Amino acid sequence: MTVFWARRFFILSMIVLLSACGKEPLYHEQGYVFGTLVDVSIYGEDEAKARTAVGEVLQEFQRLHDELHAWQPSELSELNAAFAKGEGKAVSPELAAMLRDAAQLSAQSEGLFNPAIGGLIGVWGFQSDEFKPLLPDAEKVAALVKTNPQMGDIVFDGDKVSSRNRAVQLDLGGYAKGYALDRAAELLRKRGIRNALVNIGGNVMALGRHGDRPWRVGIQHPRKSGALASLELHDGEAIGTSGDYQRYFELDGKRYCHLIDPRSGWPVQGVQAVTVLTRGERAGLLSDAASKPLFVAGKDGWRAAAQRMQLPEAMLVDAQGGIHLTAALQKRLEFADKNIRVEVLP
């Protein structure tokens, strides 16, 4: 039996020579939040200004972590408690806006992105810093699926939020990192930082450039150490990977990951990883939330899911390690194995 906790993870590694030149004006700092490694690099600024800016970003990440925690005391857990009692609760304008946005994304994904299934995530043991290789009771899983918690069950009345379905238990684990990336970009720009790279456990956003060249990042191989592929990340772009290698356990030779199919209540099988490239005002958010429907849709449905989520640049690695990607993303990638075979779709 094998268990992997939040601190044992593979990330979308940055292929950036952070210490290639001792005089290079690159400030680099790491932290640990959202149950994963956070890495911020700033190019071309004096150290004092860069340190202050990174400190502000990391403080903001911790604030979001504390307010959005699904299983420790937080604003989100208090709202879940109210839902379970059939009650509504006033929430911050920020949380209300997040939930409205998450509900819209859920509807766009036809329910494959569903932050309302916190109950299922909990029963599988993934709402924990450490989890055990145990299967939940199948009847309990089936009962939770039957209650059919959906983001569409949530009712908004100003900043008061209620649910028509007491089974709705919110878990924004597939949303918060992306939201935090966009907040980081906003804070850095307000500080006058024009060139930076922010990595939250595999979701990476680029601002500006790394000197005279674009930032270059690598996509973690889901079954080997090192990168599967790399690409240049331009100003305002973000890339995110959802994988079965980040939070999972193995039991009797089978892998069970934290990405739950809301239709069955069971961890998704048949997919090792999904990567998406995003850009624009909500690039960070979409790099996180929009990859989840593709992962859940699987090998047969990922391309249609990508179209619904308006993601022209996407890739899926199936259970056998087969690579399926869009033509638009193929143009951006450089695979570590030059002889690798891929299926390219329009």
Secondary structure, DSSP 8 states (H G I E B T S, - for coil): -EEE-TTS-----B---TTSSTT--EEEEEEEETTEEEEEEEESS-HHHHHHHHHHHHHHHHHHHHHH-SSSSSHHHHHHHHHHTT--EE--HHHHHHHHHHHHHHHHTTTSS-TTBHHHHHHTT-SSSS--S----HHHHHHHHHH---GGGEEEETTEEEES-TT-B---TTTHHHHHHHHHHHHHHHTT--SEEEEETTEEEEES-BTTB-EEEEEE-SSSSSEEEEEEE-TTEEEEEEETTSSEEEETTEEEES-B-TTTSSB--SEEEEEEEEESTTHHHHHHHTHHHHHHHHHHHHHHHHHHTT-SSEEEEETT--EEEEHHHHTT-EESSTT--EEEE-
